[in-house]
Amino acid sequence: MAKAVEILLVEDNPSDEELTLHALRKYNLVNEIQVVRDGAEALDFLFCRGAYVGRTREDGPRMILLDLKLPKIDGMEVLRQIKADEGLRRIPVVVLTSSNHETDIVETYDLGANSYIVKPVGFDRFTETVRQLGMYWLLLNETPD
């Protein structure tokens, strides 16, 4: 039986991936994190196809951290497909991106994003931002069963 995934991190930048994983593990916020590095892989994971055909949706994730600027399929399209699917739409999606463009912010909320955070510059600030995200979305936020 596969382990339940608590966070799906969709991030193509190795430095941002490393910082995010470090922050989540430093504060013991999650047990199982799945990292995918492009939009196509994210959709394969979520829809249990391709390399993830043996996975079941019941195995998570409980939260998705989604970058917008991704190879193959961009984050907007990933978000669009998540929120259009009856079985996935209730998973909290936090957009964690370097874009502070108003059009990106508006579009992600229109598509159903739960939060939009511009990646902070600097290790300490980034670590604290990820810690707060994990605390809220995984420990405090109530979700339907």
C-alpha positions in Angstrom: 0.0 0.0 0.0 1.3 3.4 -1.0 1.9 6.1 1.7 -0.7 8.9 1.7 0.8 12.1 0.3 0.2 15.2 2.4 1.7 17.8 0.0 2.2 17.8 -3.7 4.9 20.3 -4.5 4.8 21.3 -8.2 8.1 23.2 -8.7 10.6 23.2 -11.5 13.3 25.3 -9.8 15.7 23.0 -7.9 16.7 25.8 -5.4 13.0 26.6 -4.6 12.3 22.9 -4.3 15.1 22.4 -1.9 14.2 25.5 0.3 10.5 24.4 0.4 11.4 20.8 1.4 13.9 22.1 4.0 11.3 24.4 5.6 8.6 21.7 5.7 10.9 19.1 7.2 12.6 21.6 9.7 9.2 22.2 11.4 8.0 18.6 11.1 4.9 19.7 9.3 4.5 16.7 7.0 5.4 13.1 6.7 5.0 12.5 2.9 5.8 15.1 0.2 5.6 14.3 -3.5 7.6 16.5 -5.8 6.8 16.9 -9.5 8.8 19.2 -11.8 6.4 20.1 -14.6 2.6 20.6 -15.2 2.2 17.3 -17.2 3.7 15.3 -14.4 1.5 17.1 -11.8 -1.6 16.1 -13.8 -0.4 12.6 -14.3 0.1 12.3 -10.5 -3.3 13.8 -9.6 -5.2 11.8 -12.2 -3.3 8.6 -11.5 -2.0 8.1 -15.0 1.3 7.6 -16.8 4.0 6.8 -14.3 1.4 7.1 -11.5 -1.2 4.7 -12.9 -0.9 2.5 -9.8 -1.6 5.3 -7.4 -5.1 5.9 -6.0 -6.7 9.3 -5.4 -7.4 8.3 -1.8 -3.6 8.6 -1.2 -3.7 12.4 -1.3 -2.5 15.0 -1.5 -4.1 17.1 1.2 -2.6 20.3 -0.2 -0.9 21.4 -3.4 1.9 24.0 -3.6 1.8 25.1 -7.3 4.2 27.2 -9.2 2.8 29.0 -12.2 5.8 29.1 -14.5 6.2 25.4 -15.4 7.5 23.5 -18.3 5.2 21.4 -20.6 1.9 22.6 -19.0 1.8 25.8 -17.1 0.4 26.2 -13.6 -2.8 28.0 -14.7 -3.8 24.9 -16.8 -2.9 22.6 -13.9 -5.1 24.7 -11.6 -7.9 24.8 -14.2 -8.0 21.0 -14.4 -7.8 20.5 -10.7 -10.7 22.8 -10.0 -12.8 21.3 -12.9 -12.6 17.8 -11.4 -15.2 16.7 -8.9 -12.7 14.5 -7.0 -9.9 17.1 -6.8 -11.5 20.5 -6.5 -11.7 20.5 -2.7 -7.9 20.0 -2.3 -6.4 23.4 -1.2 -4.2 24.8 -3.9 -1.7 27.4 -2.8 0.0 29.2 -5.7 3.6 29.8 -4.7 5.2 31.7 -7.5 7.6 34.5 -8.3 5.0 36.3 -10.4 3.4 39.4 -8.8 1.4 40.3 -11.9 -2.1 41.4 -11.1 -3.5 39.4 -14.1 -1.9 36.2 -12.7 -3.4 36.9 -9.2 -6.9 37.6 -10.6 -6.9 34.6 -12.9 -5.7 32.1 -10.3 -8.4 33.2 -7.9 -11.0 33.1 -10.7 -9.9 29.5 -11.3 -10.4 28.6 -7.7 -6.9 28.9 -6.0 -7.2 29.0 -2.3 -4.2 31.3 -1.8 -1.6 33.2 -3.8 1.8 33.9 -2.4 4.7 35.6 -4.2 7.9 33.8 -3.3 9.9 35.9 -1.0 13.6 36.5 -1.6 15.9 35.3 1.1 16.2 32.0 2.9 14.8 33.1 6.3 11.7 34.8 4.8 11.0 31.9 2.4 11.4 29.3 5.2 9.0 31.2 7.5 6.5 31.6 4.7 6.5 27.8 4.0 6.2 27.1 7.7 3.2 29.3 8.0 1.6 27.7 5.0 2.0 24.2 6.4 0.8 25.3 9.8 -2.4 26.8 8.4 -3.3 24.4 5.6 -2.3 21.1 7.2 -2.9 21.7 10.9 -5.5 24.4 11.3 -7.7 24.4 8.3 -10.7 22.1 8.4 -11.6 20.1 5.3 -14.6 17.9 4.5 -13.9 14.2 4.7 
